[in-house]
Amino acid sequence: MKQKFLDKLKKFWNNLQEQSQKHPFIRCCLLSLLLLLVCESLCRHSVIDAFRFAIDAPYAFFFNYVIILCTVSIAEFFPKESFSITITSAFWLILSFINFIVLCFRTTPFSAIDFSIAINMLGIIDIYLNIFQLALIIVGIIAFITLLVLIYKKSPSIKVNIVKCFAFFICIALILTGSAVLGRKTGLLERKFPNLAQAYKDYGFAYCFSLSVFDTGIQQPKEYREETVEDILQNINNSSNIPPSELPNIIFVQLESFFDINRAKNVITAQDPIPNFTNIKQNYPHGYITVSSIGGGTANTEFEILTGMNLDHFGPGEYPYKTVLKSKTCETPAYTLKPYGYSAHAIHNHTATFYDRHQVYPMLGFDTFIPVEMMHNVEYTQLGWAKDSILTEQIFDCLKSTDNQDFIFTVSVQAHGKYPDEELPDGFELELENNTDEENKAQYKYYVEQLHGTDAFIGELTQMLMKFDEPTVVLFYGDHFPTIYLEEDKLDGSKYQTDYVIWSNYGVSAENKDLMCYQLSSHVFNALGSNVGTITKIHQNEQNLENYQHNLEMIEYDMLYGKMVSYGGISPYLPTNMQMGVYDIYVTDIVHNNGQLFVYGNKFNENSKIMLNGKSKETTYLNPNCLLVDIQSIDNIETLQILQITYDRIELRRSAEYNLSSFIEKSIP
């Protein structure tokens, strides 16, 4: 009986192969189905879940199948059919494998915008991958390219029936278009995803990834007209602006991967690792904010906090820092507070180019930006992230750099993952409930240790500001949940919720309230008795109304993509001439001795480079007041400047140009 079944199966398979050779379009259909199942298995980390997807969501499964089939059918147009099919198949398999890897480090799936972020990852790739893993990747890439070359050479050229291929492709394209329209109208396919990770599970990888490629920005609302926008503005009394009472310094501190670890029921420490945060949370306004992702997406939390805009209204997986904010300014407190005498500063103890902050922050209204390349005496964790203790000095420098009030936006980095699989020395003493999660104990210990370091920064900052003679309010909040393994049922609250607290040195009161991330800034301004900013007014006046999200989306579209009716047709916000650092880099003396040029000055660090006659030279950093470059003769050297550059050699700032003759008498050593 068994042999009979195997014989029939073999006969079916042989017949299938024979038919696919005679009818290549049948091969396309079967290959597409196989690719779909493999892709979904990788993306769901389960073969069973891939088949369950076909059963639970047949329409979405079919639509993903048609998307893949449409791309595979293109291969039939080329004479070297085997090679072209390999390319199209590899396209989907590689994307799915990348998504498989990405989901091992974060909960947000792989989307098209990640390609633009990939370049930023080069500077921190050694944190996530060891040398052996990097070598494997390089070997794999070389092997894949070699295989493609061999397939191309060995692949026979066949005569292509263009008419049949074109007819087949058009047929599939029409099915794809019709299915998309029907799916949208019936609700079987959605465009907007409140939870991107869940959307990939509900609607499939091919559909969601394709959507992230072609669907960016905010789609024009059907009711978008000048009259509609004007009605919204009139209802929120947009012409009436109330500045913050007391005109305090306003500081937003975004804490990397920070949440109250005491919410984790199965991670118990011998002492509270975040005593300062616990203390201020008990004595100041606080609550939870719901953010858009877990384990990543720092820039999107920044965007929602600063702009008050809801990322759900944008394309799936989109990072506005990488799209619209490259060319458009956007309303933020950095802009709206300027009429009241505020200067705006941004601080981040990581590289300036990550998420293109050096290009985006001028579009958000910041006057200065202090990245790690402009900091001195930075200490680092065992995994290479800058410790947050450096931020207190930077914030104080910003406050002292102006005579007026300051809006300071600070982003920390110390508690960033990836977290180690092996225990590092001097970690916190941890007790795990019923000895569960022992395999993740090393990650917990390292993470808690970094939280303790961040908490120490919170304590230092609040103590410093308590003695400061200007009224100051500080918003502390976490950007997203860390990438540590922690089951939802062992956590008070959701993994999409992080903690916030509003601290002040003069007694600001506010309601303890759980909010969406994009509502937090307006909540702070409400506590300050202020309503500056159109988006702020919408949150403060319409949050409990039925048309709240509709009106918010309408204004967002108008500001970034529409006619800017909100601003009378022309945006009042111009990109700022943002300065890197708040203090000048300057030279006080230059000495040439024994083939070495010593440059003395102020505010030098490891990222400082000496430029002679307009050309950057290999520079040795000696201390904050001295740099060294080896050069035998300076007879032909006329000018000298100091550059501040990033690890990828992007220039951030340069000093004034100095004439060597005004410092030293030229001589031949």
N, C-alpha and C positions, 0 to 999 in steps of 0.2 A: 504493500500500500504506500509506504514511504517512498520507495524507489519510483513508483508510478507518478507520484506527485512531483518528485524531483525532475523526472523526465519531461513532464508537462511544463514545469517552470523553465527548464533549459530550452525547450522548444519555443516557448513564448519569448524568451530573451533573444534567441537567435533570430526569430522572426522580426522582433522589434528592431534589432540592429540592421537587418536587411532592409526593412522599410525606411529606416532613418537614412540609410545610404541612398536609397532611391528618391526619398522625399526629404530633403534637408530641412524643410520647415517643420516637419514632425520632430526632428532632432532639436531644433530651436525650442519647441514647446516643452519637450521632456527635459532638456538641459536647464531651462529657466525654472521649471518646477524643482529640480534638484538644487539649483543655486539658492532658490528661495528658502528651502528647508534647511540647507546648511547655514545660510546667513542668519535665519531666525534662531537656529540652535546656538550659534555663537553669541548672538546678541542677548539671548535669554539665559545663557550658560546652562542650557538644558535641551536635549533632543525631544524629550516628552513634551515640554512646554511649547515647542515649535509646532508639533501636531495638535496640541490643545488650542493653539491660536487659530488653526484652520477650522476647528470645530466651533469654538466660542465666537469667532468673528469672521465668518465666511466671506462677507463682502470685502472687508479690509484685506483679508488674505488674498482674495482674487485680485484686488486692485494692486497690491504689491507684486503679484505674479505678472500682471500686465506691464507694470513699469519695467521689471527686469526683462521680460520678453521683448519689449520695445527696443531696449538697448542691445540685446543679443541679436535681434533680427538685422541690425545694422551690419553685423559681421558678414552677412550673406552677400553684401555688395562688393566684397574684395576677392580678387583671384586666389590669394593665399588664405583660403577659408579657415584652415586649422589654426593658423597664427592669429587671425582676427578674432576667432572664437575664444582662443586662449586669453587674449587681451581683455575682451569684454567680461569674461568669467573672472579673471584675476581682479578686475576693477571692483566687482561686488565682494569678492572674497577678502580682498585686502581691507576694504572699508569696514567690513563686518569684523575682521580680526582686530583692527584698530579699536573699534568700539568695544570688543571683548576685553582688550587690555585696559582701555580707559575706565571701564566699569569696575575694574579691579582696584582702582585708585580713588574713584569718586562715584557719586550716584547719578550725576548728570551725563547723559549719553553723548556720544560723539556727534558733532554737527559740523556744517560747512565752515562756520566761523572759526572753528578750532585750527583750520589751516593757517589763518592769519595770526593766530596766537602761537603757533608752533615755533616760529622764529624766536619768540621771547623765552621759550623753554630751554634753548641751548645753553643759557647761562646757569641754569640750575639742574641740568640733566643728570649731573653726577650725584645729586641728592637722591634721585629716584632710581637710577640704574648704576650698577657697579661696572667695573672695567670688563668683566667677563660677559655681562649682558650686552654691553655696548659692542663688544667684539662679535658676539653672536648676531646682533642686528646687522652689522656691517657685512659679515660673511653671508648672511641671508640675502641682503640686497644684491651683493655681487653674484651669488648663486642664481638669484631670480633673473637678473639681467643676462647672465650667461645662458640660462635655459631659454629665454626668449629669443636670443640670437640663434641658438641651435634649432629651435622650432621654426624660426623664420627660414633658415637655410634648408631644412629638411622638408618643410611644408610644400607640397606640390601646387602648382598653379592650375586652376581649373577655369573653364569657360563659364562666365557669369551670365545668367539670364536676367538682364536688368529689369525687363518688364515684369517678370514674376516677382522678383525681389522688391521692386517698388510697390507693386500691388499688395504684397504681404505686409510691408511696412506701413503703408497707408491704412490698411485694414486694422492693424494693431493700434496705430495712432488714433484712429477714430473711436475704437473701443475704449482706449485710455481716456480720451477727452469726454466721451459720453458718460463713462463710469464716474469721472471726477465731478461732472455737473450733477448727475443723479445722486451721488454720495453726499455732496454738499447740501442739496435741496432736502434730502431725506434725513440728514443728520447722521448718516452712517459714516461719514468722513468729516472731521472737524479741522479747522485751520488754526484756531487759537487753543493753546494748551496751558491751563493753569499749572500743570505739573508735567514737565517735559519727559521725565523718566517714566511716568505712567503712560504718557501718550505713545512712547515707543513700544510699550507692551500692548496697548489697546489697538494701535493702528499700523504697527509694523515698521521695521527699520527702513526699507526702501522708500516708503511714502514719507515718513518723517524727515529722513535725511534729504530727500529731494526737495521737500518743502523748505528746509533750511537754506538750500541753495538759491531758490528762486523767490522765496517769500520773505522779504526783509522790510523793516520799517513799519509804519502804521498805514493800513489801507484807508483810503478816503471814506469816511462815513457817508451813508446814503443821504442823510439829511444835511450834509455840510453845505452851508450857504452863509453869506455875510450876516444876514438877518438872524440866523440861528445862533451864531457866535456872539453877536451883539446882545441878544436876549440873555444868554448865559452870563456875559460880563455885567449886564445891568442887574441881574438877580443877585450876584455876589458883591455888588457895589465896588467894582474893580478900581474905580477912580479914587476911592478913599483908602489911603495908606497910613497905618499907624506904626511908628517905629517902636522898637523894644523900650519898655520903661527902664529907667536907670542907665540906658545905653551901656550894657555890660560888654566885656570881652566875651565872645561866644566861641567855644571850642568843641568840635566834634572829634571824638576819638574812636575810630573803628578798630576793634581788637580782633586780630587774626585767630580764626577757629576757636573763639572764646565762648564758652557757656559755663554756667554754674555747675561744676562737677559734682556738687552735692545733690544735684538732681538725679545722678546715676545711682540707682539703688544697690547695685552689686559691686561698686567700686568704693571701698571704704578706706580712708586714710587715718593715720595715727593722729594727725592734726589737720585743721582746716587749711587746705593749700591756698585759698584765696581769702584770707581774713579781711583785707582792706575792702575788697568788693562786697563781701558779706556785710561788713559794717555799714558801708554807705547805702547798700540796698535796704537795710533795716531802717535807715534814717532819712532817706530821700526818695522822691517819686521814682517808681520803677515799674517794670512789667516785661512782657515778652513781645518781640516782633517776629512776624512770619516772613522768612526770606525765600528766595526763589530756588535755592539749590542746597545740596548737602556736599560738603567736602571740597567745594570749589566755587568759582563764580564771584570772587571778591569784587571785581570791577563792576558787576551788576548790582551788588548791594550798595556800593558807592554811588552808582548812578541813581538808584531809587531814593537813597537818602538825600543826595544833593539836589536833585531835580523835582522830587515828589511825583515823578511819572511812574506809571504802572507798566512793568515789563510784559505783562500778559497782553498788552495792546500791540506789542511789537512782534516781529517774526519769531518762529520757534528757535530757541537756542541762541538768539541774537545777542551780541554785545554792542550796544550803541557806541561804546568807546572805539570800536573797530569799524563802524559804519557811518552813521549820520554825523557824529561829533567830530569826524575828521574835517568836515567842511562847514558845519553850522554851529553857531553859538547857542547856548541853552540857558534859560533862566535858572539861577541858583542863588542862595543867600550871598555868595561872593559878589554877585551883581546887585541884587536888590538892597543890600545894606550900604552900598557905596554912597548913595545920596545923604546918608546920615553920618558920614565921616569915617566909615570903616575901611581898613585895609584888609586884604584877603591873602592868606598864606596856606600853602599845602605842604605837608611833611610826610615822608615815607622812608622807613629805614630799609629800603630795598632799591634796586636799580631804577633809574628814572625812566628807562625805555619799556619796562614791563607794562603791558596793556597800553603802550604808547602814551603813558601819562604825560610825558614831556611835550607832546603835541596836543593832548586833549585838555589839560588843565587851563591853558590860555583861552580855550573855547568855553570854559566854565567860569571864567572871571577872576582867576587867581593872579595876584600881583607877583608873588614869589613862590618858589617850589624848592624845598630842601630834600633831595633824595640822598641815598646813602653815599653817593659819590661826592657830596658836599659836606659830609660829616667827618669828625675827627675822633680818634681813640674809640672806635667801634669794637665791641666785644661780640663774639659769635658763639652759637650753640655747638654742640658736638657734631651736628649735621650740617652746619654752615649757614644757619640763618642768623641775621643780626639780632642781638638782644634788645629788648624794648627800653632798657634803662637809659639808652642814649637819647630817647625822645623828650625827656623832661628838659634837658638843656636846650634842645632845638625849639621847643615851645616857648621857653623863657626868652630865648634870643629873639623870636618873633615879637613877643610882647614888648621887649625893650627897644626894638628897632624903629618903633613909631611913637609919636606923641599922642596919637588918637586911638580909638578903639580898634580891636582886631577880631576878624573872623578867621579861625584857624581850623583847618581840616587835617587830621592826623591819621595815618594808617600804620598799624603795627604789623610785625611779621614773625615774632619769636616763636609762637606756638604752631607755625605752619608744619604740615606733614611733608613728606612721607615719614611715618614713625617707625623706629627700628624694630626688627624682629628679635634681636638679642638685647639683653639687659645691658645698659650702660652704667658706669659707676656713679655713685652718689645720687641715685634716684630716690623718690619718696617711698616710705614704707607703705605698702598696700595690702589690704585684706580683701579677698574676693569672696562673695557670697557662695557658700558651699563649695569653695574651690573651683567654681566654674570659670571659664575663660582663661585658664592658666596659660594657654598658648598665646594669648594676647597681653599677658601681664607686662612684658617689656614695653609694649606700646603705651599701655596705661601709665606706667611709671615715668616714661620720658615725657608724655603729654602733660601729666600732672606737674612735673618739675618745671616745664616751660610755662604752664599756667601760673605757677608760683612766682616765676620771674616777671611775668606780665603784671601780676597783682602787686608786686613790689613797686613797679613803675607807677601803678595807679596810686599807691600810697605816697610815693615821693612827690608826684604831681599835685595831689590834693593838699599835702602839707605845704608845699611851696606856694600854692595859690591862696591858701588860708592866710598866709602872711603878706600876700600881695596887696598893695594899697589901691587896687582898682576892682570894682565889682566884676565878677567873672562867673560864668556858668559853663559847666562841662557836661556834655552828653557822652557817656560810655556805652558802647554796644558791641555785640559780637557780629561778625560778618556772615558766618555760617557754621554749621555743626562740623566738628573735625572728622577726619577719615578713619577714626578708630572704630572697631567693631563693637556695637552696642545695640542690643535688641530693644525695640520700641517699648515692649512691656516692662522693661527694667529702667524706664526713664519717666520722670515726672514731666509731662508735656510731650510735645512732638519734636522729632529731629529737625523739622523745618522751623522750629522756634529757637531764637537766641535771646539772651537777656539784655536789658538796657536799664540804665539808671541816670537820672538827671541830678547832678551835684552842683552846688553853688556855694560861694563864700559869703553870701549876703541874704540867703533865705528865700529861694524861689519855690513856690508851691505848685503842684500839678496833680491831676488825678492819676492814681495807679491804674493803668489801663493797658490791655493787650491790643496791639495794633498790627497792621500790615506794615512792611518795611517802608513803603513809599509814603506812609502817613506820619512817620516819626518826626520828621523835621517840622512839619506844621504843628504837631503836638507841642514841641519845644517852644516854638514861637507863640503859641497860644498861652503857654505858661508865662511867657515874658510880656504878655499883653500886646503882642504885635501880630499884624496880618500882612506884612510886606510880601508881595509876590502873588501873581494871578493863581498859580497852582495851589499856593498856601491857602488862599481864600476859598477855593473850591473844597479843599479838605475840611476847612474849619466850618463852612456854611452848609455844605450839601452832603456830608458824610452819611447822614441818616435818611436821605431822600431817595426815592425810587430811581431817579435819573442820574444818580451820582456817577456811576462808572461811564455811562453814556456821555455825560457832559465833560468828564475828565478826559476821555478819549478824544472828544471833539476839539478841546483846547490843545491837547498834546499834538494832534495832527495839524492844527492851525499854526502852532508855533514852529514846528520842525519841517513840515512838508506843504503846508497850505499857503494862504494869502497873507498870513500874519495880521489878521483883523485884530487880534488881541493887542497889537502894538500900533494900530493905525496904519498898517501896510508896510512899515519899515521897522526892523528890529532895532531897539535902542542899545542892544548889547554888541559891542565890537570885541574881537579877540584882543586880549591884553598883551602888552609887551612884557611877558613874564620874565622875571629874573631868577636865575638859579642861585639859591642861597640869599641870605639877607645882608651879608657883609661882603665888602669888596676883597678881592685877592690882589695883594700889591707886593711890590719888590722894594726892599730898603737898601740892599747892597749886593754887589756882584764882585766876586773875586776869582781871578784865574791864576792857578798855581800848579806847576808840575803836570801839565796836560789835563787838568780838571777844572771845570767851571762850577764854582759854588754860587748858588743863587739864594740870597737870604730875603725873607719877607714874612708874610702872615697868611694863615688859613690854608697851608699846603696839606695835602694828604697823599695816600697811595695812588690816587687817580689824577694827580697833578703831573703835567708833562711840560717840559721846556721846549719852546719853539724858537729857533734861531733863523733869522732872515725868512720867516714865513714857513719853515719846515720843522715838523715835529721831530724831536730827538729822543733816543732811548734815555730815560731819566731814572735816576735812583733817588728814592724818597729817604731822607735821613731823619727828619722830624718835622713838626708843623711849621718850623721856621726856616728850613733849609732843604734845598734840592741840589742834586749833583748830576752833571753830564760830562762824559769824557770827551775832550776835544783838544787836540794838540796845539792848534793855532786859532786865534780869534782875529787875525788880521783882516779877514774879509767879512767878519760878522758886524753888522750895523745895528740890527734890532733884536729885541728879545720880548717874548710874551709867555705867559703861563696859561696852559689849557687845562680844563677839567673835562675828562672824557670817561665814557662808560667802558665796561668790559669788551663791548663790541665796537669800540672806537668811535662812538657817536660823540661829537663835541657838544658839551652842555654850556660851557662858559669860557671866556678868555679874559685875561687881565688887560689893562692898558698896555700900549706898546712902549717899550723902554729903549732908549738909545744907549748902547754900551759905553760910548765915549763919555757920557755924563757920569758914569760910575767908576770906570777904571781906565788907566792909561794902557793902551795896547802894547803888548810886548811879545817877543818870540821866546818861548821857554827854552 
